[in-house]
Amino acid sequence: MKPYKISLIRLCLVLLGYLIYNLVYFALFYSAGYAFFILWPVFFLAISLILLGNFFAFRDPLKLKSTYKENPLVRKTSNIQLIIATIGVCLQLSNMIYLRWWPINYIDNFLTLFCINLLYSAIFFIGKFQKTKLDQIDKSSNKSSFVFGTIVILLCNLLLITNSKVSVWGSTDQYVQDFKDFGLKGKVEVYEKKHLIEPYNGTLTTLFYNETLSNGESFIDFIYVSDVHNGTHVTTLDEKDKKEIRSYLENDTEKELFDKVTLEQFEFVLKVYEERIRDLNLKDDIVTKLNEAVGFKLLENYSVEITPADKRKFYSILIKEAVKNRENGDTDIAGFYNIDINKHINNKSLIISIKHLNFSVIEDTQNNKNDNRVDYLKDKLTSLPVGTLSDGIYKFTVSTLSDGKYIDITITMVVENGKSYFEKDTVKQLN
């Protein structure tokens, strides 16, 4: 039987495919995918080389083993190649665990791709070693194929190393120290990076943050950080917001903390109070108390919203309380977690908005079907037992028909020391 010839070109096809693929992916990433319409032939060429290279990574060692059955060195080295190829295929398919059907890339899978480079480089050099031991180096083409494969390997690793900082893996370090300096003690890592063309041209980085709180519970959040090259990006705080919030702050410590909060990766702390509202089940409690007090299902669980009366002023209050919490040793979410939400409802910093009332149920309970539903609701609210609702501002929005047109009427009920009174209704005409 004619001896099987080892081909170094075939053994470097996987790396050649990934070299081309990641060059294409670079263009895809920075064009937000639009480059695919131009580069799709090169993309599918790269995929074909990867598939073909994986096929040869298994077939060539098996063929070599069957040709040199009596050579223990060939059997051992071929078995090593097969084991490495199996590990390589598993790594290449690791994206499927997360239901991602695209091949791995240097942005999202840097470490995996680096391992693949090392594995298939080892397969290539083992092939070179086999050729030398089997005296299959009698042609000048063998030398050129070795040089070609070596260049491919060097380029693959060089491009990976030089681009490591833009990868998900390489980007994490830059945030870890920033979060630590801010006072956040949880674990932060880059979850995803993608390039956008609209609404701005730049990179959007998704951070995953996980902190174990002093009560043993976990706080988990996804944080979005943008690197805008050009265009307009809407953030939580604009310049007008920052200027007004800063005017409410009283000392350098508060202002220094606020300056850090204005960085986009830390703006999320200003929304932590929303998590506290959910944890305390405040919305559900209001729904339950009102429904029990009026004797029918006036509200649904999704009817209640708790929002700042003045967003900028409330953010300044959060900064002040976070500073006090830090001084008292409370470092949960850098002092922003243990905020007394009920206190801010009582002092009217937070208002309770109630919409989506069950009008069909209201009408069924009316003695006179022609009664105005707004007046009926006010009567019901006025007759609430003292203490049903805690002190605060409650805004009920009612849709009703007036002169053939639907309007929204907002009833504002203020509760002070357990007693309530109504402020002037506001009317908004619906289109």
C-alpha positions as CSV (number, residue, x, y, z in Angstrom):
1,M,0.0,0.0,0.0
2,K,1.3,3.5,-0.9
3,P,2.4,5.3,2.3
4,Y,0.1,8.1,3.4
5,K,1.7,11.5,2.9
6,I,1.3,14.1,5.7
7,S,0.0,17.5,4.4
8,L,1.0,20.4,6.6
9,I,-1.3,22.7,4.6
10,R,-4.3,20.5,5.6
11,L,-3.3,20.6,9.2
12,C,-3.3,24.4,9.3
13,L,-6.7,24.9,7.6
14,V,-8.6,25.5,10.8
15,L,-6.3,28.3,11.9
16,L,-6.3,29.8,8.4
17,G,-10.1,29.7,8.5
18,Y,-10.2,31.5,11.9
19,L,-7.6,34.0,10.8
20,I,-9.8,35.0,7.8
21,Y,-13.0,34.8,9.9
22,N,-11.7,37.1,12.6
23,L,-10.6,39.6,10.0
24,V,-14.1,39.5,8.6
25,Y,-15.6,39.7,12.1
26,F,-13.5,42.9,12.7
27,A,-15.2,44.5,9.8
28,L,-18.6,43.1,10.9
29,F,-18.2,44.4,14.4
30,Y,-17.2,47.9,13.5
31,S,-19.9,48.2,10.9
32,A,-22.6,46.8,13.2
33,G,-23.0,43.9,10.8
34,Y,-23.5,45.9,7.6
35,A,-20.2,44.7,6.1
36,F,-21.7,41.3,5.8
37,F,-23.5,42.3,2.6
38,I,-20.1,42.9,1.0
39,L,-17.9,40.3,2.7
40,W,-20.3,37.4,2.7
41,P,-18.3,35.3,0.2
42,V,-15.1,35.7,2.3
43,F,-17.2,34.9,5.4
44,F,-18.4,31.6,3.9
45,L,-14.9,30.8,2.6
46,A,-13.6,31.1,6.2
47,I,-16.4,28.9,7.5
48,S,-15.7,26.3,4.8
49,L,-12.0,26.3,5.7
50,I,-12.8,25.8,9.4
51,L,-15.1,22.8,8.6
52,L,-12.7,21.3,6.1
53,G,-9.8,21.8,8.5
54,N,-11.6,20.0,11.3
55,F,-12.4,17.1,9.0
56,F,-8.7,16.7,8.1
57,A,-7.7,17.1,11.7
58,F,-9.4,13.8,12.3
59,R,-9.0,12.0,9.0
60,D,-5.2,12.6,8.6
61,P,-4.1,11.0,11.9
62,L,-6.5,8.1,11.3
63,K,-5.1,7.5,7.8
64,L,-1.5,7.8,9.2
65,K,-2.3,5.2,11.9
66,S,-3.7,2.7,9.4
67,T,-0.7,3.2,7.1
68,Y,2.0,2.8,9.8
69,K,0.3,0.3,12.1
70,E,3.6,-1.1,13.3
71,N,5.2,2.2,14.1
72,P,4.6,3.0,17.8
73,L,5.7,6.6,17.5
74,V,3.2,7.3,14.7
75,R,0.4,5.6,16.7
76,K,1.2,7.7,19.9
77,T,1.5,11.0,18.1
78,S,-1.6,10.4,16.0
79,N,-3.6,9.5,19.1
80,I,-2.4,12.8,20.7
81,Q,-3.6,14.7,17.5
82,L,-7.0,13.0,17.7
83,I,-7.4,13.9,21.4
84,I,-6.4,17.5,20.7
85,A,-8.8,17.7,17.7
86,T,-11.6,16.4,19.8
87,I,-11.0,19.0,22.5
88,G,-10.7,21.6,19.7
89,V,-14.1,20.7,18.3
90,C,-15.7,20.9,21.7
91,L,-14.3,24.4,22.3
92,Q,-15.5,25.5,18.9
93,L,-19.0,24.3,19.6
94,S,-19.1,25.8,23.1
95,N,-21.2,28.8,21.8
96,M,-24.1,26.4,21.3
97,I,-24.4,26.0,25.1
98,Y,-25.6,29.6,25.1
99,L,-27.7,29.0,21.9
100,R,-25.3,31.1,19.8
101,W,-25.0,29.6,16.4
102,W,-22.3,31.9,15.1
103,P,-18.6,30.7,15.3
104,I,-16.5,31.9,18.2
105,N,-14.8,35.2,17.8
106,Y,-12.0,37.3,19.4
107,I,-14.5,39.8,21.0
108,D,-16.7,37.4,22.9
109,N,-14.5,34.3,23.1
110,F,-11.0,35.5,23.4
111,L,-9.7,32.8,25.8
112,T,-11.5,30.0,23.9
113,L,-10.1,31.1,20.6
114,F,-6.6,31.5,22.1
115,C,-6.8,27.9,23.4
116,I,-7.9,26.7,20.0
117,N,-4.9,28.4,18.4
118,L,-2.6,26.6,20.8
119,L,-4.3,23.3,20.2
120,Y,-4.2,23.4,16.4
121,S,-0.7,24.8,16.5
122,A,0.2,21.7,18.4
123,I,-1.5,19.5,15.8
124,F,0.5,21.3,13.0
125,F,3.9,20.9,14.7
126,I,3.2,17.3,15.6
127,G,2.6,16.7,11.9
128,K,5.9,18.4,11.1
129,F,7.6,16.1,13.7
130,Q,5.9,13.0,12.1
131,K,7.1,14.1,8.6
132,T,10.7,14.4,9.8
133,K,10.6,11.0,11.6
134,L,9.1,9.3,8.5
135,D,11.5,11.0,6.1
136,Q,8.7,12.7,4.2
137,I,10.7,15.9,3.6
138,D,12.2,15.2,0.2
139,K,10.4,17.9,-1.7
140,S,10.8,21.7,-1.7
141,S,7.0,22.0,-1.4
142,N,7.2,20.6,2.1
143,K,9.4,23.4,3.2
144,S,7.1,26.0,1.8
145,S,4.1,24.4,3.4
146,F,5.8,24.5,6.7
147,V,6.7,28.1,6.3
148,F,3.1,28.9,5.2
149,G,1.6,27.1,8.2
150,T,4.1,28.8,10.6
151,I,3.2,32.2,9.3
152,V,-0.6,31.5,9.7
153,I,0.0,30.4,13.3
154,L,2.1,33.5,14.1
155,L,-0.4,35.8,12.5
156,C,-3.3,34.2,14.4
157,N,-1.6,34.5,17.8
158,L,-0.2,38.0,17.0
159,L,-3.7,39.3,16.0
160,L,-5.3,37.8,19.1
161,I,-2.7,39.2,21.5
162,T,-2.8,42.7,20.0
163,N,-6.6,42.8,20.1
164,S,-7.0,41.3,23.6
165,K,-7.8,44.7,25.2
166,V,-10.9,45.1,23.0
167,S,-12.2,41.7,23.8
168,V,-14.8,40.9,26.6
169,W,-12.1,39.1,28.5
170,G,-9.5,41.9,28.2
171,S,-12.0,44.7,29.0
172,T,-13.0,43.5,32.5
173,D,-9.8,44.7,34.2
174,Q,-10.4,48.3,33.4
175,Y,-13.7,48.3,35.3
176,V,-12.7,46.2,38.3
177,Q,-10.5,48.9,39.9
178,D,-13.0,51.7,39.0
179,F,-15.8,49.8,40.8
180,K,-13.6,49.2,43.8
181,D,-12.5,52.8,44.1
182,F,-16.2,53.9,43.9
183,G,-17.0,51.7,46.9
184,L,-18.7,48.8,45.2
185,K,-17.6,45.5,46.7
186,G,-19.3,43.1,44.3
187,K,-18.0,41.3,41.3
188,V,-18.0,43.1,37.9
189,E,-17.2,41.6,34.5
190,V,-17.8,42.5,30.9
191,Y,-20.8,40.4,29.6
192,E,-21.0,41.6,26.0
193,K,-19.6,44.2,23.6
194,K,-21.2,45.3,20.4
195,H,-20.7,48.1,17.9
196,L,-23.6,50.4,17.0
197,I,-24.3,52.6,14.1
198,E,-27.6,54.1,15.4
199,P,-28.6,56.0,17.4
200,Y,-24.9,56.8,17.7
201,N,-21.7,55.5,16.3
202,G,-19.7,53.7,19.0
203,T,-19.3,50.6,21.2
204,L,-21.9,49.5,23.7
205,T,-20.5,47.4,26.6
206,T,-22.7,45.4,28.9
207,L,-21.4,44.9,32.4
208,F,-22.6,42.2,34.8
209,Y,-22.6,43.2,38.4
210,N,-23.2,40.8,41.3
211,E,-23.0,41.9,45.0
212,T,-23.8,39.9,48.1
213,L,-25.6,42.3,50.5
214,S,-25.2,42.4,54.3
215,N,-28.5,40.6,54.7
216,G,-27.2,37.7,52.6
217,E,-29.3,38.5,49.5
218,S,-27.8,39.0,46.1
219,F,-28.0,42.2,44.0
220,I,-27.6,41.5,40.3
221,D,-27.8,44.1,37.6
222,F,-26.7,44.6,34.0
223,I,-25.0,48.0,33.4
224,Y,-24.7,49.6,29.9
225,V,-21.7,51.7,29.1
226,S,-21.3,53.5,25.8
227,D,-18.1,54.7,24.0
228,V,-19.5,57.2,21.5
229,H,-17.3,58.0,18.5
230,N,-19.8,60.4,17.1
231,G,-23.5,61.1,17.3
232,T,-25.8,61.7,20.3
233,H,-26.2,59.3,23.2
234,V,-29.0,59.7,25.8
235,T,-27.8,59.1,29.3
236,T,-29.6,59.1,32.7
237,L,-28.2,62.5,33.5
238,D,-27.8,65.4,31.0
239,E,-25.7,68.5,31.7
240,K,-28.8,70.4,33.0
241,D,-29.6,67.6,35.4
242,K,-26.0,67.5,36.7
243,K,-25.9,71.2,37.3
244,E,-29.2,71.3,39.2
245,I,-28.4,68.2,41.3
246,R,-25.0,69.6,42.2
247,S,-26.7,72.8,43.4
248,Y,-28.6,70.8,46.1
249,L,-25.5,69.2,47.5
250,E,-24.1,70.8,50.7
251,N,-20.4,69.7,51.1
252,D,-17.4,68.4,49.2
253,T,-17.9,64.8,50.2
254,E,-21.4,64.8,48.6
255,K,-20.1,66.6,45.5
256,E,-17.2,64.3,45.1
257,L,-19.5,61.2,45.3
258,F,-21.8,62.8,42.8
259,D,-19.0,63.5,40.3
260,K,-18.3,59.7,40.4
261,V,-22.0,58.9,39.9
262,T,-22.1,60.9,36.7
263,L,-19.8,58.4,35.1
264,E,-22.1,56.2,33.0
265,Q,-21.0,52.9,34.7
266,F,-22.1,54.2,38.1
267,E,-25.4,55.9,37.2
268,F,-27.2,52.7,38.0
269,V,-26.9,53.4,41.7
270,L,-29.5,56.2,41.3
271,K,-32.0,53.5,40.3
272,V,-31.3,51.1,43.2
273,Y,-34.2,52.6,45.2
274,E,-36.5,50.9,42.6
275,E,-35.1,47.6,43.7
276,R,-35.8,48.4,47.3
277,I,-39.4,49.2,46.3
278,R,-39.7,45.8,44.8
279,D,-38.0,44.1,47.7
280,L,-40.4,45.7,50.2
281,N,-43.5,44.8,48.1
282,L,-44.8,48.4,48.6
283,K,-46.9,48.4,45.4
284,D,-48.6,45.1,46.3
285,D,-49.3,46.4,49.8
286,I,-51.0,49.5,48.5
287,V,-53.1,47.5,46.1
288,T,-54.2,45.1,48.9
289,K,-55.0,47.8,51.4
290,L,-57.1,49.8,48.9
291,N,-59.0,46.8,47.6
292,E,-59.8,45.6,51.1
293,A,-60.9,49.1,52.2
294,V,-63.3,49.7,49.3
295,G,-64.7,46.2,49.4
296,F,-64.0,45.3,45.7
297,K,-61.1,44.9,43.3
298,L,-60.4,48.5,42.5
299,L,-56.8,48.0,41.4
300,E,-54.6,45.3,39.8
301,N,-51.1,44.6,40.9
302,Y,-49.6,46.5,38.0
303,S,-51.7,49.6,38.7
304,V,-49.3,51.3,41.1
305,E,-46.1,53.2,40.3
306,I,-43.8,54.9,42.8
307,T,-41.8,57.7,41.3
308,P,-39.9,60.9,42.4
309,A,-41.9,64.1,42.7
310,D,-38.8,65.9,41.5
311,K,-36.3,63.6,40.0
312,R,-33.3,65.9,40.3
313,K,-34.0,66.8,43.9
314,F,-34.6,63.2,44.8
315,Y,-31.3,62.1,43.2
316,S,-29.5,64.7,45.4
317,I,-31.3,63.2,48.4
318,L,-30.0,59.8,47.4
319,I,-26.4,61.1,47.3
320,K,-26.8,62.7,50.7
321,E,-28.2,59.5,52.3
322,A,-25.5,57.3,50.6
323,V,-22.8,59.5,52.2
324,K,-24.4,59.1,55.6
325,N,-24.7,55.4,55.1
326,R,-21.0,55.1,54.2
327,E,-20.1,57.1,57.3
328,N,-22.1,54.7,59.4
329,G,-20.4,51.7,57.8
330,D,-23.2,50.7,55.5
331,T,-21.5,49.8,52.2
332,D,-24.3,47.8,50.5
333,I,-24.2,49.1,46.8
334,A,-21.7,51.8,48.0
335,G,-24.3,53.1,50.5
336,F,-27.2,53.4,48.0
337,Y,-29.2,50.3,48.9
338,N,-30.5,50.8,52.4
339,I,-32.6,53.9,51.7
340,D,-35.8,54.4,53.7
341,I,-38.4,54.4,51.0
342,N,-41.3,54.8,53.3
343,K,-39.8,57.9,54.8
344,H,-39.6,59.5,51.3
345,I,-43.2,58.5,50.5
346,N,-44.3,60.1,53.8
347,N,-42.3,63.4,53.2
348,K,-43.6,63.5,49.6
349,S,-40.2,63.1,47.9
350,L,-41.8,60.0,46.2
351,I,-45.3,60.1,44.9
352,I,-47.7,57.1,44.3
353,S,-49.4,57.1,40.9
354,I,-52.3,54.8,40.4
355,K,-53.7,54.0,37.0
356,H,-55.5,51.2,35.2
357,L,-58.5,51.2,37.6
358,N,-61.1,48.5,37.1
359,F,-63.8,50.7,35.7
360,S,-66.1,47.9,34.9
361,V,-66.1,46.8,38.5
362,I,-66.6,50.4,39.6
363,E,-69.7,50.8,37.4
364,D,-71.1,47.5,38.7
365,T,-70.9,48.8,42.3
366,Q,-72.5,52.2,41.5
367,N,-76.0,52.5,42.8
368,N,-76.9,55.0,40.0
369,K,-75.2,54.0,36.7
370,N,-75.4,57.7,35.6
371,D,-73.2,58.9,38.4
372,N,-69.9,60.4,37.5
373,R,-67.2,57.8,38.0
374,V,-64.8,60.5,39.2
375,D,-67.2,61.7,41.9
376,Y,-67.9,58.0,42.8
377,L,-64.2,57.3,43.2
378,K,-63.7,60.4,45.4
379,D,-66.5,59.3,47.6
380,K,-64.9,55.9,48.1
381,L,-61.5,57.4,48.8
382,T,-63.0,59.9,51.3
383,S,-64.7,57.1,53.2
384,L,-61.4,55.1,53.6
385,P,-60.8,54.3,57.3
386,V,-58.1,56.4,58.9
387,G,-54.7,54.7,58.5
388,T,-55.6,52.8,55.4
389,L,-52.9,54.6,53.5
390,S,-49.7,56.0,54.9
391,D,-48.8,59.7,54.6
392,G,-48.0,60.8,51.1
393,I,-49.3,61.9,47.8
394,Y,-51.6,59.6,45.8
395,K,-52.5,60.4,42.2
396,F,-55.4,58.4,40.7
397,T,-55.8,58.7,36.9
398,V,-59.4,58.1,35.7
399,S,-60.4,58.0,32.0
400,T,-63.9,59.3,31.4
401,L,-66.1,60.7,28.6
402,S,-66.7,64.4,28.4
403,D,-68.6,66.1,25.5
404,G,-68.1,63.0,23.4
405,K,-64.4,62.9,24.0
406,Y,-62.3,60.8,26.3
407,I,-60.2,62.7,28.9
408,D,-57.8,61.7,31.7
409,I,-58.6,63.2,35.0
410,T,-56.0,63.0,37.7
411,I,-57.3,63.0,41.3
412,T,-54.6,64.0,43.7
413,M,-55.2,62.9,47.3
414,V,-52.8,64.0,50.0
415,V,-52.6,62.0,53.3
416,E,-51.2,63.8,56.3
417,N,-51.2,62.4,59.8
418,G,-53.6,59.7,58.6
419,K,-56.1,62.3,57.3
420,S,-56.7,63.0,53.6
421,Y,-57.7,65.9,51.4
422,F,-57.9,66.4,47.7
423,E,-56.0,68.9,45.6
424,K,-57.4,70.4,42.4
425,D,-57.9,67.8,39.6
426,T,-55.9,68.0,36.5
427,V,-57.4,67.2,33.1
428,K,-55.7,65.9,30.0
429,Q,-57.5,65.4,26.7
430,L,-56.8,62.2,24.8
431,N,-56.5,62.1,21.1
